Every structure is written in C-alpha cells, then in structure tokens.
C-alpha cells in the first residue's frame, strides 16, 4: 500500500528504518509505528517511541507523503500518539523535533495543541546531505495533555 507514489522509495525506507516495533532488553516494546490516513486515503506514518522508561519519557515522529503534506495529517495524528503515551504507557513527557531548515514541519508542530517549543539543540540531527543541523525541540507534559485533550474521545477539547 506504500508503493504507488512518487516518493514511495523514500517512504518505504523510512517504514523499514523507523516504524517497525522495537523492544528493550526486558522485552518491553519501545517503538510503535502506525500508518496515517486522511479521508480514508493513506497519508504517511506516525510513531511513538519510549526513550526512557525510568524517566517516563517518549518521543513522536511522522513522515507524510508529498501529495498529502500541508493538510493537517501530522497534527491530526498527535492526539492518538499522546493517548498511547500518556494514558496507555504512563509516560510523563513526550517530545519531538524537526531540523531548523524544515519550515513545514515547524509549522505543523506549532499547530499541535500542547506542544511547546523548548529550544534549539545545536548540531543535533542529520540533514539531507549527511551533515549535522540544529533541531527545534518541542515537548508536552502529562498535565498539559490532560488539560487540552479528552482521553475518552482522543480528540481536542474545543
């Protein structure tokens, strides 16, 4: 189902590298990958990872097919990922980020209720050419999620 788009080679690589389940030494799942849709059409993938069980800290990520970008796919997937992280896994903090050059991803993160820009991590992430680039770092904490999201609907409270 990921194979019929111009950017399928890239997306299939991301699927293999970033979206398959991973487990820690104790057998606990630490990476959960999902496909995302918009109006019933495949739009990309989203993920939730656990970076530190002892600190109850996790992270999100997303990849959206080129033809689906700019339509709210990634902000629309975050409530579900937050529910998984906070309600089902008991996390305290969920963070995410994007390269400073990725203005579209920054706009998407800025639109996601509850995510707060915490700063810039210098020389943190690889850019498209294999060099290191600064990254914007965002996070949401459990109390902020509880205020903004109705866990019974997994939707934003208006």
N, C-alpha and C positions, 0 to 999 in steps of 0.2 A: 504494500500500500504506500510505501515511501518512494517508489521507483519511477513515477511518471512525471516528474517535474524537472525543469532546467537545473535546479540546484540539488537534485537528488544525490549525486555523488558526495557532495559535502555533508548533506543531512544524514545519509547512511553512515558515513564515517563518524559523525557526532553520535548517532544512535549506538554504534558499537563501542565508542570510547567513553561515553558519558551517561548512558541511560540504562545500562544493564544492571541488575541487582548486584550489590556488593555486601560482604559480611565481614565482621571483625573476628578476632581470634576466639571470642566467646560464642560465636555463631549468631550474633545479633545483626539484623540487616542494617546497613549503614547508608545505602543508596536506593532510592525509589524513583524509577523513571516512568513517565506516562506520555501518551500521545495526547495532543490537544486538538480540539475541533472548533470551528466557528460555523454556526448554522448547519451543522451536520457534515461539514467538509473538513478533511484533515488539514490542520494548520501548522503543526510542528510538534515539539515535545517540551515538557517541563519536568523538572526533577526536584526532589528534596533529598538532601544528604544530612547525615549526622556527623559532625566533625569532632565532637567530644561528648560522649555520654555522661562522663563525670561532671561536666560543666553544663549539661543540658543545652548544648549549643548545636545549631544546624545551619544549613545554607540552602538557597534555591538557585536554580539556573533555568534557562529556557533557550530554545532555538526555534525560530519561526521561518517557514518557507517564504521566499522572497515575495511571492504573489499575495501573501496573507499579512505582510507587515503593515503597520500603521492602522490596524483595525481593532486594536484592543485585546489581542489574543493573550499576550503575556500578562497584563494587569488582570485580565479575566481569570487566569489560572491561579493566581496567587491566593485567593481565599481558600481554595481547596488544599493547596500546599500548606498554608498556615494551619488549617484544621488538622491535617495529618500531623504536623509537627507539634502543635501545642496541645490539642485535645487527645490525640491517639498515642503520641510518643512521649508526652510530658516535657517537651522542651521549654526552656525559659527564653531563649533568644534565637531568632532566625535572621541570618544576614545574607546579603547578596551584593553584587557589584557589577561594574562594567568599565571597560577601558575609557579613558577620558576622551579619546577620539570618537567613540561610538555615541554620537549625539542622539540617535534614535533610541538606543537602549536607555540612555539617561532620561529622556522624555518619558519613556514607559515606566521607569522606576519612580520618577517624580509623580506620576499619576496614580500610583498604587497606594491606597489609603493605609496609613500607619507606618510605612517605610520612612525612616528619617535618614537624611544624609549625615553621616558621622565624620566624614573627612576624605582625604585622598591618601592612598597608600603609594608611596613613591617606588618606581621601578618594580612593580608588583606582578604584572601579568604580561604574557607574550602578546605581541601584536601580530598582525597578519604576515609580517615579514620575518618573524623569528626573533625580533628584538624585544627588549623589555619596555613596558609602558606603565605610566601611572594609572591607578584604578580608583574610581569613586567607590566608596564603601557605604552601604546602607544597612539598616537593621530595624527590626520591630521586636519588641519585648512582649511577653505574655500579657501583662496588664493592658498594654495598648491594644493588642488584638481583642481582648475581652471587651473593651470599651467600644470598638469600632465594628466588630463582626458578630452576627448572631450565629452561634455554633449550631443551632438547631436547623438553620436554613443554609448554612455555609454561603451566605450572601452578605453583602454590605448592608448595615442598618442605615436607612436614609435619615 
